[in-house]
Amino acid sequence: MTLVMCESCGMPMAQKSDFGGGKMDNKYCKYCTLPNGVLKPRHEVRENMILFYMKTKKQDRATASAYVDERMASMPAWK
């Protein structure tokens, strides 16, 4: 299977369970979508990404926010 990247956050999606709604034709991952596969609002995705980087990369909120804002600006879903 070809590795696909979420067009909202950039997460690699390799398995069916990684795709929003479990739909392999979805452009967004399970973290950026509602259970039915529909993309969550930008502010919700942004907040979840900030919390993820604070927890996994041990970044303070300001650093994580700046990184997420830069990352999201490059993602097709948010252009």
C-alpha positions as CSV (number, residue, x, y, z in Angstrom):
1,M,0.0,0.0,0.0
2,T,1.2,3.5,-0.8
3,L,1.8,5.8,2.2
4,V,-0.7,8.6,2.1
5,M,-0.4,11.8,4.2
6,C,-3.4,13.5,5.9
7,E,-4.1,16.7,4.0
8,S,-5.1,18.4,7.3
9,C,-2.2,17.5,9.7
10,G,0.3,15.6,7.6
11,M,0.0,12.3,9.6
12,P,1.0,9.2,7.6
13,M,-1.9,7.0,6.9
14,A,-0.9,3.4,6.2
15,Q,-3.8,1.3,7.5
16,K,-7.5,1.5,6.9
17,S,-7.9,2.5,10.6
18,D,-5.7,5.6,10.1
19,F,-8.2,7.1,7.6
20,G,-11.1,9.3,8.7
21,G,-14.2,7.2,9.1
22,G,-12.1,4.1,8.2
23,K,-12.6,5.1,4.5
24,M,-9.4,4.6,2.6
25,D,-10.4,7.3,0.0
26,N,-10.6,9.9,2.7
27,K,-8.0,12.7,2.5
28,Y,-8.0,13.2,6.3
29,C,-6.9,11.0,9.2
30,K,-8.9,9.7,12.1
31,Y,-7.7,12.5,14.4
32,C,-8.8,15.3,12.1
33,T,-12.2,13.9,11.4
34,L,-15.5,13.1,13.1
35,P,-16.4,9.4,13.4
36,N,-18.2,9.6,10.0
37,G,-15.0,10.9,8.3
38,V,-16.0,14.5,7.9
39,L,-13.2,17.0,8.6
40,K,-13.4,18.7,12.0
41,P,-13.4,22.5,12.3
42,R,-10.0,24.1,11.9
43,H,-9.9,25.4,15.5
44,E,-10.6,21.9,16.8
45,V,-7.9,20.3,14.7
46,R,-5.4,23.1,15.7
47,E,-6.0,22.6,19.4
48,N,-5.6,18.9,19.2
49,M,-2.4,19.3,17.3
50,I,-1.1,21.8,19.8
51,L,-1.8,19.4,22.7
52,F,-0.2,16.5,20.8
53,Y,3.1,18.5,20.3
54,M,3.0,19.7,23.9
55,K,2.7,16.1,25.1
56,T,4.9,14.2,22.7
57,K,7.6,16.8,22.0
58,K,7.5,18.4,25.5
59,Q,7.0,21.8,23.9
60,D,5.5,24.8,25.8
61,R,2.2,26.1,24.4
62,A,3.7,29.0,22.6
63,T,6.3,26.9,20.8
64,A,3.7,24.2,19.9
65,S,1.2,26.9,18.7
66,A,3.8,28.5,16.4
67,Y,4.8,25.1,14.9
68,V,1.2,24.0,14.4
69,D,0.2,27.3,12.8
70,E,3.2,27.0,10.3
71,R,2.4,23.4,9.6
72,M,-1.4,23.9,9.1
73,A,-0.6,26.8,6.7
74,S,1.1,24.4,4.4
75,M,-1.6,21.8,4.5
76,P,-4.1,21.6,1.5
77,A,-7.1,21.4,3.8
78,W,-6.4,24.9,5.3
79,K,-5.2,26.9,2.3
